[in-house]
Every structure is written in structure tokens, then in C-alpha cells.
Amino acid sequence: MRATSLILVSLAVIATVNAGGVCTDPNATGASLSACYCNAGYYGTSTDITAAGSCQKCPAGTNSQAASASGTTQSSCNLCFDSNATAKSDGSICGCNAGYYGTAKQTSTDTTNSCKTCPPGTNSALQTAISTQANACTLCFDTNATAKSDGSICGCNAGYYGTAKQTSTDTTNSCKTCPPGTNSALQTAISTQANACTLCFDSNATAKSDGSICGCNAGYYGTAKQTSTDTTNSCKTCPPGTNSALQTAISTQANACTLCFDSNATAKSDGSICGCNAGYYGTAKQTSTDTTNSCQKCPNNSSSVQANAANTIAVCSICLDPTHATNNNSSSAPSCSCTDPNAQFSTGATPACQCKANFYGNPSTTATSTCTACNSGQTAPAGSTTNVCTSSLVLIPLISLLFSLAIIF
């Protein structure tokens, strides 16, 4: 009888305690055994409601509100300790928000982990796992930019230059298109037109130092290709024998192909050919290494006019001194001689008819000589225009006197 009384007292005590809200599941709270729900940071069904149940701790970095019902799932762990993170829909992890990367804070007091801001100009999508700068910050605010492989910067795409937009509302920075005809590689840093737009669509062109245009290379003229598919424009080769310097603007054959490989030739005004200069004949050199062709000097004091085409020695039909000389008009061996029988061509830089040695005056334009001969026994150098004739006989008595004195002494 006494034992029965003790059992009844014990049951009454247990009932009183449970009615007071004490839950046997350490991670649950409730006013009664049937209302023992999982605490904040936990999910599931407490052992007070289901013997096989228990309140499970939310995954690291996630959190939950205190449950108001039994049977909550992991998805209720939809809170994060990190203000820059969002819980995955299944509550398995807190991933860094768009624009952030890293490992979200794991607890409210975590000072080791946190979601970090992506570098300026780069962006990230909402992360669903632990991430790094390299695999998260792969997006750009600028549609004409691409993130560098380490996620450190958004560089302008091929064909563009500048500083990529730093934010979605940036109106100061943007990737700008390279000028027509120029191109750039994908940039991995902030760039300028000058250091980015250094490529050309035309293989026969070179970008100007400021990146403003692609000019045709030496030996070419025209408008360089403006795009990779341009079939209208291209740098064209200068005609054979002509040449051009590197162009820094759109050019034509006439204003570009003004140089010649042959130093004794001049380009025609339309840039179509290099003709031999006055005083020369032949075919001008066609290339810088041409050993077959060259402009030859007219022979025997003959000359020619500036040529606009290749020619032969027959063009040497005029004389270096056309006033005082005549050409024999030979098509194979032209030669000029002075009309004054007592005149001859000088040998200076500009040969001209002059009186022969021992004559003086100015040559005649006819066969009647106007060169005056020195007196007998006198001499004068060729080319004398005045009487500078001197006698060579005055030296003989002097020499005889000196010889006699030498014998006496």
C-alpha cells in the first residue's frame, strides 16, 4: 500500500514538471511536452514529441528562427550570420551575395570568415558555395568587358579600350570602340587608345602611335581594311619601281607612291612609274635589290629629258650644252661635239663647250670658230675666256745662264 502511494506521488510530480514547460530535448523549448519545438539555430522534431526525433543544428553559417511547430526541415535554416550572404534554398549553406565572394561568417562572433566585395568593376552572381575572387568575380558591369582570370579587374574586350564601368550606374567610365580600321586584344588592365588600339585588320598596315588610324605600310597605299570582313578597302601595292613611306593617313597612289628605288629616277605625278631623270636612260630599279635594271647616264656629253616611262639610249638625243654642241642622233651610240672646231667639252660637274688649250675666248655656235689661238710659242689652259697666253721661250735663256754659271763655279 505504501509502495503504491509512492508511485502515485512520483507520477504527480512528473506531470507537474511537464506541465511547467520543461522539455527533455536540450535544443527545444515549450510550455508543454506536446509543444516542445526546436530552438533558434535548430530544425526538426523534438524527442518530446517523437521519441525517435531530435532537434538538429543548422549547417555551419546558417541560422533559423525558433520553431513554432514541429517537423521543421533544414530549409528553415534560411538566416545567415553574414549580412552579405543569403541562405541556399535547402538551407545547406549561406552563399555570398551578388557582388561578393568568399566564405560567409560561420557564427555571430566569427572574425575569420566574411563575404568580401569584388574588386571595382567586377561583379558576381549569388553564390551557392564557398567561393574565391577568381571563380566568383567573373562578371562585369560593362557589357564590352571581360573579367581577368583572377577576378581582379574587368578589362575591355578586343576592339575596345578604356576603363570598364565600375558600377551598374557608372556614367563616367566605359569601354570605348577603337577607331575604324584599328583593333585591340582583350585588355587585362585599364588602357588608352594609344596603348590598346595597336592592331590592324589589314596585314599590310600599321597603327599610328596614337591608335587613331591604321596607315598602309611602306610600299603600299590606300585605305586599310576597316573590319575583319571588309572587302571594299585594303592597302594596295605601289606600282613596280615606285615606293612609299609608312602612311599615317588614308592615301592614294599619287600622294603615297612618290619614292623610287633608283636614286636617278623620279616618280610620275600619278605615282604609276619611276622614270629616269634628265640625263639618264633605261628602266629604273624595280626593287631595292634589283641588279638587272637601273637608270644609266647618257654617254659622250649627250642628255635626255625627264622620262615618264622606261626607255632606251636613243632618248639621249640632246646635248649637255645644246647651244654650242650638236648630237650625232645615233640611236645606239649618241654623242655630242662642240660646233666650234677649236672648242671641246669641259670635264666639270656641268660639262659645256669651252675653248681648247692654247686658245681663248667664247666658243661659237657655228662651225666658224670664235676661239682665238695664242701667238706662236705661247700657251693657255683650256677654258680661257680672255687672253692669258704666256710664252714658254722666256725660260730658255734663264736656264742657259744658270747652266753656264754652274760650269764656271
C-alpha positions in Angstrom: 0.0 0.0 0.0 2.8 2.3 0.9 4.6 1.5 -2.4 1.5 2.3 -4.4 1.3 5.7 -2.8 4.9 6.5 -3.7 4.3 5.6 -7.3 1.3 7.9 -7.5 3.2 10.7 -5.9 6.0 10.3 -8.4 3.6 10.4 -11.3 2.0 13.5 -10.0 5.4 15.2 -9.7 6.4 14.3 -13.3 3.1 15.6 -14.6 3.5 18.8 -12.7 7.1 19.3 -14.1 6.0 18.6 -17.7 3.0 20.9 -17.3 5.5 23.6 -16.3 7.1 23.5 -19.8 10.4 21.6 -19.2 11.4 19.7 -22.4 13.7 16.8 -22.3 15.2 17.7 -25.8 18.0 20.1 -24.9 17.6 22.0 -28.2 13.8 22.6 -27.8 11.6 24.9 -25.8 7.9 24.6 -25.0 5.2 25.2 -22.5 4.2 21.5 -22.6 5.6 18.2 -23.8 3.4 18.4 -26.8 4.7 21.9 -27.6 8.4 21.4 -27.4 9.6 23.0 -30.6 13.2 23.4 -31.8 15.1 26.4 -30.7 16.6 29.1 -33.0 19.5 27.6 -34.9 17.9 24.2 -35.0 15.3 22.3 -37.0 13.4 19.0 -36.9 11.0 17.4 -34.3 12.0 17.3 -30.6 12.3 14.0 -28.8 9.5 15.2 -26.5 7.1 14.9 -29.4 8.6 11.9 -31.2 10.8 9.6 -29.3 12.9 8.9 -32.4 13.2 12.7 -33.2 15.7 15.3 -32.2 16.3 19.0 -32.9 19.3 19.2 -35.4 21.7 22.0 -35.6 21.6 24.2 -38.8 24.5 23.8 -41.1 27.6 25.9 -40.4 27.0 29.6 -41.3 23.2 29.2 -41.4 20.7 30.0 -38.8 16.9 29.7 -38.1 14.2 31.3 -36.0 12.8 29.4 -33.1 10.2 26.9 -34.5 6.5 27.4 -33.8 5.6 23.9 -34.9 7.2 20.5 -35.0 8.6 18.9 -38.1 10.6 21.8 -39.4 13.2 21.0 -42.1 16.7 22.1 -42.9 15.2 24.7 -45.3 14.0 26.6 -42.3 17.7 27.4 -41.8 17.3 30.4 -44.1 19.1 33.0 -42.0 22.8 34.0 -42.2 25.2 35.4 -39.7 26.8 37.3 -42.5 24.8 40.3 -43.7 26.3 40.0 -47.2 25.2 36.4 -47.6 21.9 34.6 -48.4 21.0 31.1 -47.5 20.6 28.5 -50.2 17.0 27.3 -50.7 17.7 24.0 -49.0 19.3 25.7 -46.0 22.6 23.9 -46.6 24.8 26.9 -46.8 25.0 30.7 -46.8 26.5 31.8 -50.0 27.9 35.3 -50.6 25.5 37.8 -52.2 25.9 39.1 -55.8 29.0 41.4 -55.8 30.7 39.4 -53.0 32.9 36.3 -52.7 34.4 34.2 -50.0 33.2 32.1 -47.0 30.3 33.7 -45.2 30.6 34.1 -41.4 30.0 30.8 -39.7 28.8 32.3 -36.3 27.8 35.6 -35.0 31.2 36.1 -33.5 33.3 34.8 -36.4 36.2 37.2 -37.2 38.0 34.9 -39.6 35.4 34.5 -42.4 33.3 37.0 -44.2 31.9 37.8 -47.6 34.3 40.3 -49.4 33.4 42.8 -52.0 34.5 42.0 -55.6 37.2 44.4 -57.0 35.9 47.6 -58.6 34.3 46.9 -62.0 33.9 43.2 -61.4 30.7 41.5 -60.1 29.5 38.1 -59.1 26.2 36.2 -59.0 24.7 35.0 -55.8 27.0 32.2 -54.6 25.7 28.8 -53.6 29.0 27.5 -52.3 32.2 28.8 -50.7 33.9 30.9 -53.4 37.1 32.7 -54.3 37.7 36.0 -56.1 38.8 34.1 -59.2 35.7 31.9 -59.5 33.1 34.3 -58.3 34.0 37.8 -59.6 33.7 36.8 -63.2 31.0 39.3 -64.2 31.4 42.8 -65.4 29.1 45.8 -65.2 30.4 46.8 -68.7 28.9 44.7 -71.5 32.1 45.3 -73.5 34.5 44.0 -70.9 35.6 40.6 -69.6 36.9 39.8 -66.1 40.5 38.8 -65.8 41.1 35.1 -64.9 41.9 36.1 -61.3 38.8 38.2 -61.0 40.9 41.3 -60.1 39.7 43.6 -62.9 37.4 43.8 -65.9 39.4 44.6 -69.0 37.9 45.9 -72.2 37.1 43.4 -74.9 39.0 43.0 -78.1 38.2 46.0 -80.3 37.7 48.3 -77.2 39.8 50.4 -74.9 39.4 52.4 -71.7 38.3 51.8 -68.1 35.3 49.5 -67.8 32.3 50.6 -65.9 32.9 50.4 -62.2 29.3 50.0 -61.1 25.9 49.4 -62.8 25.2 53.2 -62.7 28.7 54.4 -63.7 28.3 57.1 -66.4 31.9 58.3 -66.2 33.7 55.1 -67.3 33.1 52.7 -70.2 34.9 50.6 -72.8 35.1 52.6 -76.0 35.3 51.3 -79.5 38.7 51.5 -81.2 38.8 53.9 -84.2 37.7 52.4 -87.6 40.4 50.1 -89.0 42.2 49.7 -85.7 41.7 46.9 -83.3 42.8 45.7 -79.8 43.4 42.5 -78.0 41.4 41.7 -74.8 42.8 44.1 -72.2 43.9 42.9 -68.8 44.3 46.4 -67.3 43.0 49.9 -67.7 44.0 51.1 -71.2 44.2 54.0 -73.5 43.5 54.3 -77.3 47.3 54.7 -77.8 48.3 51.5 -75.9 45.4 49.3 -76.8 44.3 50.1 -80.4 47.6 48.9 -81.8 46.4 46.2 -84.1 45.1 46.4 -87.7 42.6 44.3 -89.6 44.8 44.9 -92.7 48.0 42.8 -92.6 49.7 45.5 -94.8 49.0 48.3 -92.4 50.4 49.6 -89.1 48.6 51.5 -86.4 49.6 55.1 -85.8 51.3 55.8 -82.5 48.2 57.4 -81.0 46.0 54.5 -82.1 43.8 56.8 -84.2 44.2 55.0 -87.6 45.9 52.2 -89.4 48.1 53.5 -92.2 49.3 51.4 -95.1 52.9 50.1 -94.7 55.9 51.3 -96.7 55.4 50.1 -100.3 51.6 50.3 -100.0 48.8 52.9 -100.4 45.1 53.3 -99.9 42.6 52.8 -97.1 43.4 49.9 -94.7 40.7 47.4 -94.1 38.2 48.8 -91.6 36.9 45.4 -90.3 37.9 41.8 -90.5 35.3 41.2 -93.2 35.9 44.4 -95.2 36.1 43.6 -98.9 35.9 47.2 -100.1 39.1 48.6 -98.6 42.6 47.3 -98.5 46.2 48.5 -98.7 47.4 48.1 -102.3 51.0 47.6 -103.5 52.6 50.6 -105.2 53.4 50.0 -108.9 56.7 48.3 -109.8 59.6 50.6 -109.3 57.7 53.0 -107.0 57.7 53.0 -103.3 56.0 54.8 -100.3 56.8 55.6 -96.7 54.7 54.3 -93.9 51.4 56.2 -94.2 49.7 57.9 -91.3 46.5 58.7 -93.1 44.3 57.4 -95.9 46.4 57.8 -99.1 46.2 57.5 -102.8 48.7 56.1 -105.3 49.5 59.7 -106.4 50.3 61.1 -102.9 51.9 57.9 -101.5 53.9 56.2 -104.2 56.2 59.1 -104.7 59.5 57.4 -103.9 61.8 55.4 -106.2 64.2 52.6 -105.6 66.5 54.2 -108.2 68.4 57.3 -107.0 68.5 58.5 -110.6 64.7 58.3 -111.1 61.7 60.4 -110.2 58.1 59.1 -109.7 55.5 60.3 -112.2 52.9 62.7 -110.7 50.3 59.9 -110.6 52.6 57.5 -108.8 52.3 55.0 -111.6 56.0 54.6 -112.5 59.5 55.9 -111.8 61.1 57.4 -114.9 64.8 58.1 -115.3 65.9 61.6 -114.6 67.1 64.1 -117.2 70.5 63.0 -118.5 69.7 59.3 -117.9 68.0 56.5 -119.8 66.7 52.9 -119.2 64.4 51.2 -116.8 64.6 52.4 -113.2 65.3 49.8 -110.5 62.1 47.9 -109.7 63.1 46.9 -106.1 65.7 47.8 -103.6 67.7 44.7 -104.5 67.2 44.9 -108.3 70.6 44.3 -110.1 69.1 44.0 -113.5 67.6 47.4 -114.1 68.9 50.9 -113.4 69.0 54.3 -114.9 72.2 54.8 -116.9 73.9 58.1 -117.5 73.7 59.3 -121.2 77.2 58.9 -122.8 79.5 61.4 -124.6 78.0 64.6 -123.3 74.6 63.7 -124.6 71.5 64.1 -122.4 67.8 63.4 -122.2 64.6 64.9 -120.7 62.8 63.6 -117.6 61.2 60.3 -118.5 57.7 59.1 -117.7 58.3 55.6 -118.9 61.1 53.1 -119.4 63.2 54.0 -122.4 66.4 53.2 -124.3 69.7 55.0 -125.0 68.1 56.5 -128.1 66.4 59.2 -125.8 69.9 60.7 -125.3 69.2 62.9 -128.3 70.1 66.3 -126.8 73.4 67.7 -125.6 74.5 68.9 -122.3 75.4 72.2 -124.0 72.6 72.4 -126.6 73.7 76.0 -127.6 77.3 75.2 -128.6 77.1 71.4 -129.5 75.3 69.1 -131.8 74.2 65.5 -131.4 75.0 62.8 -133.9 71.5 61.4 -133.4 72.7 57.8 -133.3 70.1 55.5 -131.8 72.7 53.2 -130.4 75.7 55.4 -129.6 74.7 59.0 -129.2 77.4 61.6 -128.9 77.7 65.4 -128.8 80.5 67.5 -130.1 81.1 71.3 -130.0 80.2 73.1 -133.2 83.3 75.4 -132.8 86.2 73.4 -134.2 88.6 74.9 -131.6 86.3 74.1 -128.7 85.8 71.0 -126.5 83.6 69.9 -123.6 84.8 70.7 -120.2 85.1 67.9 -117.6 83.4 69.6 -114.7 80.2 68.9 -112.9 78.2 70.6 -115.7 80.1 69.9 -118.9 79.9 72.7 -121.5 81.8 73.7 -124.6 85.0 75.8 -124.0 88.0 76.9 -126.0 90.7 74.3 -126.3 94.1 74.6 -124.7 96.2 77.4 -126.3 93.0 79.2 -127.4 91.0 81.8 -125.6 87.5 83.4 -125.9 84.0 82.1 -126.1 83.1 79.2 -128.4 81.0 79.9 -131.5 77.5 78.4 -132.1 78.5 77.6 -135.7 81.4 76.0 -137.5 83.2 79.4 -137.7 85.4 79.5 -134.7 85.5 82.4 -132.3 88.2 80.8 -130.1 91.4 82.8 -130.8 94.7 81.0 -130.9 97.6 82.1 -128.8 100.7 83.5 -130.6 103.4 81.1 -131.6 105.3 79.9 -128.7 102.6 80.9 -126.2 100.3 78.6 -124.2 97.0 79.0 -122.4 94.9 76.5 -120.4 91.7 75.1 -121.8 88.6 77.1 -121.0 90.4 80.5 -121.1 87.9 83.2 -121.9 90.5 86.1 -122.0 94.0 86.4 -123.4 96.1 84.7 -120.8 98.6 83.3 -123.3 102.1 83.2 -121.9 105.4 82.4 -123.7 107.3 79.3 -122.7 110.5 80.5 -124.5 111.5 83.1 -121.8 112.6 80.2 -119.6 115.3 79.0 -122.1 117.8 82.0 -121.7 117.4 81.8 -117.9 118.1 78.1 -117.9 121.2 78.5 -120.2 122.5 81.2 -117.8 122.1 79.1 -114.8 123.8 76.2 -116.6 126.8 78.4 -117.6 127.3 79.7 -114.0 127.2 76.1 -112.8 130.2 75.2 -115.1 132.2 78.3 -114.1 131.9 77.6 -110.4 
